Amino acid sequence: MGKLFGTDGVRGIANKELTPELAYKLGRIGAYILLKEKVKGKVVIGKDTRKSGDLLEAAMTAGFLSMGIDVISLGVLPTPAVAYLTRHLQADCGVVISASHNPAEYNGIKFFNYEGYKLPDETEDEIEYYILKDKDVDKRPEGENIGKVTVLEEAAKLYTDYLKTTIDCDFTGLRIAVDTANGAAYKVAPEVLKELGAEVHVICHEPDGLNINLNCGSTHPETLQKLVKEVNADIGVAFDGDADRLIAVDEKCHIVDGDHIMNICAFNLKKHNKLKNDTVVATVMSNIGLDIAMKEQGCHVVKTKVGDRYVLEEMIAKNYSLGGEQSGHIIFLDHNTTGDGLLTALQLIATMKEEDKKISQLASMMIAYPQVLVNAKVRNENKEAYLQDEVIMKEIEKIEDKMAGEGRVLIRPSGTEPLVRVMLEGKDQEELNQLATDLAKLIESRLS
């Protein structure tokens, strides 16, 4: 078995790669590493709607119970709800059983520490060491010291009640289209929007264990676009399987991605002096249109590597309050410790309501620049060599000078293939196509 933990927990095909035996070990070793010498402790576990969720929850619960740890079962809930309830219930750690936007046959196991944050690499490495070396721990409590399970029936209400405290208005008079991806938000998302007074039209909210993310949700917003048109909605919101990301659709059926959402929410936070350091944290893949729009508002954009964990690290390190990715992972650090699709939806809709503007008007504050991506085939050992090649670096500098602050060049070596990805952004699509193609050819000629 290779490395267990990826960028977002342990993932694999359920009952084949991610087996109940592995889930049991993750429970035992996770308890040992995270709870250290505690004689007793408590853990919260939530899951999405995949059929394999029950299997993996049962196995992992057994692992915790065998270490004398009590388990609070939250049932089907979004990932960010588990992060919140870990803190709210003062649990020693939280566990989410979900594979996010992946197909139904996959599942995943993700830990949160007692503060509701994803585990640092060092802690994951420690858990992984024990499991890959097939080492058990010498702890087998007996009798009254074995852990017990409690089902928390009001888990969803605790989460949605908290979310409602993060905004200062209701949604009366708004017609909202919702796509829950047959996933973890299938109940809580429509319910909280109705409680706030909206007229809600919902699709993909009948999970059968196998239809999660199937041609729906944030990765397939075309399903939501149709619904917005059919019901003449003011806004549409689409979640992924574990509801930690959001993609919106405006009243004209245009997609409002994570970059646009961050720009709209930053505008509102700055207006109320709640955008810490007047800065948004994004990744290198965010559109340059976000940088330009934020600059016009007197704000800054800080860029990190791709991945919401890197965004969060930067936010914590520098005390920023808003960050996220183009894909719709948005983190409001004053309210939650991870990307939260439902929280993001409430913040976005509340901004609409407060500004008394259509979502298309708010989205138009940022103009997304055309992006062109061309792959350059190179020798595998040369994927990073462009940085030391004077000819390539001079050409990149020349292109950036030509764009004069209204475009950019992004070079990213592929993690899995002998390729260097050349991405250009700018105003003129045809010019970008030519410049990107020529630069990719130059890289190939120098490094292949």
N, C-alpha and C positions, 0 to 999 in steps of 0.2 A: 504494500500500500504506500502511495506517495504522500505528499503533504496533505494534511486534512483541511486546515483552515484556508479559505480563499479571502478575497477582499471583503466578503460579507458573510462570514460564518462558514459552516460545513455544508456543502451542497452535493447532491448526487441523485441518481434514480433511486426512488424509495424501494426498500426491501431487496435491492441489488447492490448498490454502492453504499447508500445510507441505510444500513440494516438496523433492526431493533437491538441486536447485540452491540453495535457501535453506539447507538443512542443510550443504552444502559451504561456503557463505560463512560460516555460523556457526562452523564448524571453523576456517577460516583467520583470520577476524577475532577470534574468541575466543582463539585461540593468540597473536595479536599483542597483544591488550589484556592478557590475563591473565599471559602469560609474559614480557612486555616485551622486554628485549634478550637474553634467553637464547638461546644458539646451539642448545643441545639441551634437551630437557625430556621429561616423560612425563605422559600423561593416561590416566585409567581411564574406560571406558564400560560402562554396564550398561543393560539394557532390560527392559520387561515382555513379555508374550506376544503382543502385537498382530502381525498379519501384516506390517504396514508397518514394523516395527522393523528388520528386516534391511536394507530399502531405505535408511532414514534413517541407520542405523549405518554402512553402507558409504559413503554420501555424506559424512557428517561425518568419518569416519575419513580419507577421501581429503583433506579439507580440512586436517586436522592434519598428515598425512604430508607434504603439499605445503609445509608450513612447517618441516619438519625435526623434527617432534615425534613421539616414539614413542607408540604407543597400546597399552594393555593392555586387551584385550577380556574383560569379566567374564561375558558371556552374560546369561541371564535371572536377574535378582536384584532384590529389593526396593530401592526408593529409599534407605532408610536404610542398607542394606548398602553401597551405592556411597559414601555419605557417610563411613561408617566406613573403608572400604578406601582412600579417597582419603588419609586421614590415615595409616592403617597402612602403606601402601605408599610413603608420602612422595611422592605424585604432586603435580604442579603444579596440577592441577585435576581435577575429576570431572564426568562428564556422565551424565545419566539420560535415556533415550528412553522416555517414557511420558506418557499423558494421564490418569493416576490413575484416578478413578472414572467418567470419560467413556466413552461407547460406543466400540465397536471401530474405527469408521471414523476416529475422531480419533487424533491422536498429539501428542506434545509433546517439547520439548527443554529441559532444565533444567541449569544449571551449578552446581557447587559450587567454592568456592575451595580453596586447599591445606589449609585448616583444616577443611574439610567443611561450611562454612556456605554458604547460598544467597547469591548475589551481591547487593551493595547496589544500590539504584536507579541511583546515579551510574555504576557500572560497566556495568550493562545499557544505560543511555542511551548510553554511549560506543560499545559494540558496535553498538547500533541505528543510531547516526549514520552509521557507515561503510556499513552495509548499505543503509539507506534512501537514502543519497546515491549508492549504487552505486560506492563508492570501494574500490579494492583496495589492498593494501600491497605495497611493493617488496621482496619476499623470495621467491626461488625457488631454494632449495638444490638442488644436483645431486649425482649420483654417491653416494658413501658418506654424504653429509649428508642425504639424504632419509630421512624417518622410517620405522620398521618396526612391524609389528603382532605382538604376542604374545598368545596365548590363555592365560588363567590358569585352569587346570582346577580348582584347589582353592579358587577364590574363595568358593563357598558355605560350605565347611568353615571357612575362616578367619573368616567372619562368625558362623556358628552356634557355633563354639568360643568366640568372644569373648562372645556372648550368655550362654552357660552360666556364665561367670565372674561374671555380675552377680547371681546368686542363690546361696543357701547350702543348698538342699535339692533333693531329686529329687521326681518326681511319681508315684512308685509308689503304686498303689492308686486312682488317679484315672482316671475315664472322661471323655475330652474329645472333644467334637464340634467339627469344624473345617470352615469354609467358606472356601476360598482364592480365591473369585471368578474361577476359571480364570485367575488372574493371576500376578504375579511371585513370590508365596509358595507356589506350587502344590507345589513339592518341599521347600523348606527348612522350612516350618511343620510339616507332619506329621512330617518326619524328626527335627527337634530335640525335639519333644514325645515321640516314641517313645524317642529316646536318653535322655531324662530319666526314662523308666520308665512313662509313661502308656499307658493303653489308648486308642488314637486311632481315631475314626471320622470319615472325611473325605469331603466332597462338593465338587463343582465344582472338581475338580483335574485335569481333562483338557482343557487348552486346545487349541483348534484354530485360533487366530489371530483368530477372529471372535466367540467366546463370552465374552470377558472382560467382567465386570460384568453379564452378561445375566441379569436376574432372580435375582441372587445377590450374595453379598458383603455388606459393611457397609451398603450403601444399600438392600438387600433382606433384612433379618434374618429375615423370615418363613420363608425357606428353612431357615435354621439352627434356628429355633424348632421346626420339624417334626422335624428330625433329633434334637434334644435329647430330645424326647418319645419318639421311636421307639427310641432306644438307652438311654434312662434315664441320660443323661449328668449328671455333676456340674457341668459348665460347658460352654458353647459359645462359640467365638470366631470372629468373621467379619472378614476383611480386605477392603480395597478392591483395585483393580487393581494398584497399585504397593506395597501393603502398608505405607503410612506411617500408616494409621489402623486402629483396632480398635473394634468394637462387640461386647459380650459378651451372653450369654443365661444367666440363672440356671437352676437345676435345676427350677424351676417354669415355665420357658419365658417368663419376663418379661425384657424388654430391659434391659440395664445399659449406659447410654450413657456418653459421655465425662465428664460431670459426676460421675456415681456412681463411675466408675473413678478419677478424680482424688481424690475424697474417701477412697476405700478405700486408695489408695496413699499419700496424705498421712498418713493415720492410722499406717500401717506405718513410713514414713520418720521421722515425728516420734518414734515409740517408740524408734527406734534413733539418735536425734539426727542424722538425715541430711536433715531438711527445713530447708534453709537459710533463716534469718530467719523460721522458722515461717510461711511464706507460699506460697500457690499463685497462679500467674498464670492468669487466665481471660479470656474476652472478655465484652463487654456482653451477649451472647446467652446466657451461662450462666445456669442457673436460680438464683433467689434461695435455693432450698433448699441450694445449695452454700455460699453465704455463711453461712447459719444453722448448717449442720452443722459447718463449719470453725470458726466462733466457739465452738461448744460444745466443740471440741477445743483451744481456746486458740490458734487459728491465724487468719491473715488471708487475704483474697482481694483481689488487685489486678486491676483490669479494664482491658483494652485494646480497641482497635477490633477488628472481626471480621477474622480472618485469622491463620494460625499464624505468619506472619513478624513480626507485631506482638507476638505473645506472646513469641517468641524474642528480639526486640530488647529487650523489657522485662526478660526473664530475664538476658540478658547484662549489661545496663546496671546492674542492681541486685543481681546475684549471687544469683539464685534458682535452685533445683534442679528444681522441678516446675511444669509449666504445660501448658495445652492448651485444646481446644475440646470443646463438647458433641458434635460430630460424630465424635469419637474420635481426633483428632490429639493425641497426648500426647507431651510432650517431657521426657525424663529427662536433664537437661543434664550430670549427672555421668557418663553412659554414652554418649550420642550427641548429635549437633548438630542433629538434625531429628526430626520426629515418626516414631515407630518402632512399628508395630503388633505385631510379634513380640516385641520387647523389652517392650512394655506387657503383652502376654499373659503373659509369663514373670513379670513383677513382680506382676501381679494373682493368678495362680495360686499363686505362692510365698507371698503373703500369706494366701490361703485355707488353704494347707497349714500354715503356721506358726501361724495362729490356731486351726486345727482347727475352722473354722466353715464352714457352707454359704455359697455366694456370695450367696444371698438374704438371709442374716442380715447379712452385711457391707454389702450394698447398702442395707439398711433403716436404716443409720446416717444416711442422707440422705433426706429426704422431698421429692420434686419437687413444687413448687407448680404449680397450674393456670396456664396461660398463654393469653391471648386476644389475637389479632391482628386489628385492623380497619384498613382503608385509608381515608384521607381524601383526596379528590380536590381538588387545589389548582392554582392557576396555576403554571406551571413556574418562573417567576422568584420565586415566594413559598415555595419548598420549605424555605428556612432561616429564613423570617420569623417563625415561631412563637416563636423565641428572644427577639425584640424586642416581642412582643405581650403586654402586661401582663395582659389578660383571660385568655389561654390559660395563661400561666405561673402565674397565681394559681389557676386551676382545677387544674393539675397539682399545685401545692403542697397544695391542699385534699385531693385524692385521696390523696397520700402521707401527709398527717397522719392521714387516716381509717384508713389501713392500719397506722399506728403501728409501722413497722419490720418488718412481716410481709408486705410486698408492695412493688411498685415500679411506676413508669411509665417506659417507654422509648420515646422518639420518634426515628424514623430516617427521614430523607428518602430516597426511592428514588433510586438512581444513574441510572436509565434512564427512569423514567416520571414524569409530573406527580402524584406521590403522596407523602403523608407517612404512614408506617406507625406506627400506635399499638399498642404492646404493653403489656399489663398483666399483672402476676403477683400472685397473692394466694391466700388460703385458700378463698374462696367463689366457685365457678364462675359462678353466676347473677349475683352482685353484679358480678363482673368484666365479664361480658358487657354489663351495663347501663352501667357506668362507661365502658368502652372505646367503646361505641357513642355515648354522649352526648359524650364528649371528641372523637371523630372528627367528629361533626356540628358541634361548636363550631369546630373547626379549619377545616372546610369553609366555614362561614358567615363566618369572619373573613378567610380567605385565598384563596377561589376567585373 
